[in-house]
Amino acid sequence: MQNKTARATALAALLTAPALYAGITTTPPETKPDDKSGFDELWGLATLYKNDANPILQELKLRGRYQGQYHWLDSDEGDSDDWENRRSRLGFDAKLFDRKIEIRLDTQSSAEFDPFYDRLVDAYIKWKPSKSFSLTAGRQKPQIGFYDWLESTNGQPTFERSQIFNQLRVDRATGLVAEGKHGHWTGQAGAYSNDIDREFGGLDGGWSYGAGIGYDFKDAWQLDKATWRLDWLHSDHDAVDSVLNRYENLLSTSLWVMRGAWNFVTEAFYATGGEGRDGDVFGVFFQPTYDLIPKKLQLVGRLTWTAGDGPDSVIAQSRYEREAPALTGGGRGDQYFAAYLGLQHFIYGDKLKLLAGAEYAHLDGGGNGGDFEGVTFLTGLRVSF
């Protein structure tokens, strides 16, 4: 009883925290503060060099993020709670040769910062000969899941990506991606090595190939944003593969619209060609947000539903549902439902914000008959520059 009271008190404290910051100007996702402030000066220190008159190097900027969160899992398969240093990264962006060449390098620390360097995250060179075409080579995100994967976690309003995406075994890979734009249409195509390690990998395993298209409906629908996208990724598997090796084909489609205080995203995934327990799976999520206090406080919701072809084809979230101490069958079943409700409090836009939320999840048991039902309560901090 005392644990539940403590949890409720901590969650209430974070949810009511915005009242303490009512005088601070903040911004919604992917925007900047309107007025110069001490935050602007502090974050501006990350720009080490900027000079458009220099014919070689126009800008050099440090990149970094810290995302820490505390969870309390209350489930029918046992409880757990802990603090996690979710993401700690440091790197740089460089823009060269009339900004037609971009270099990005991001490194990741271990959860306990020992060792401080754990692996590469992004490490690529992008060539942009025009505003309508780019070519990117190096370690990067495969082009699938336009919102849940390709959008930075700095701007996402939930603690974790959706369950359906997280079970696809998609991660950064060494590859080559071409992207283009013509009018309201966009397109992309890429090839990626499935043999990846903490750096670039050996390039000795299978390869994945993908393509996609998108369309901007903003003007036609008279909205602040209206983007649709369809992406496909095919993987040829090899025994040494470490990513993109659960399914042969992935298909994702996304719709993202914004108007005023409202923001809405829906994204669906379909995966086929898995082996053993990894049967075909389909999943979709619906994620609305609403600005309760413009540029300060945002309400966030998400509904997720996933169904699979096989008794163990759907996998519960590794954070934090599969940490339930009495969980059976590895957290696998054939159908999954989750509902998330939370808040974002912007202190300095997405660059400094507090989050709080709770997610209810239910997994119908697989071949061993083991169901899961529980609620995960979360509070956390996100900082990025």
Secondary structure as GFF3:
##gff-version 3
##sequence-region A 1 385
A	DSSP	alpha_helix	2	15	.	.	.	ID=ss1
A	DSSP	three_ten_helix	17	21	.	.	.	ID=ss2
A	DSSP	alpha_helix	38	44	.	.	.	ID=ss3
A	DSSP	beta_strand	47	50	.	.	.	ID=ss4
A	DSSP	beta_strand	57	75	.	.	.	ID=ss5
A	DSSP	beta_strand	78	96	.	.	.	ID=ss6
A	DSSP	beta_strand	101	108	.	.	.	ID=ss7
A	DSSP	beta_strand	119	130	.	.	.	ID=ss8
A	DSSP	beta_strand	133	140	.	.	.	ID=ss9
A	DSSP	alpha_helix	163	166	.	.	.	ID=ss10
A	DSSP	beta_strand	173	182	.	.	.	ID=ss11
A	DSSP	beta_strand	185	193	.	.	.	ID=ss12
A	DSSP	beta_strand	207	216	.	.	.	ID=ss13
A	DSSP	alpha_helix	218	221	.	.	.	ID=ss14
A	DSSP	beta_strand	225	235	.	.	.	ID=ss15
A	DSSP	beta_strand	249	259	.	.	.	ID=ss16
A	DSSP	beta_strand	262	272	.	.	.	ID=ss17
A	DSSP	beta_strand	281	293	.	.	.	ID=ss18
A	DSSP	beta_strand	297	308	.	.	.	ID=ss19
A	DSSP	beta_strand	314	315	.	.	.	ID=ss20
A	DSSP	three_ten_helix	321	323	.	.	.	ID=ss21
A	DSSP	three_ten_helix	329	331	.	.	.	ID=ss22
A	DSSP	beta_strand	332	346	.	.	.	ID=ss23
A	DSSP	three_ten_helix	349	351	.	.	.	ID=ss24
A	DSSP	beta_strand	352	365	.	.	.	ID=ss25
A	DSSP	beta_strand	372	384	.	.	.	ID=ss26
###
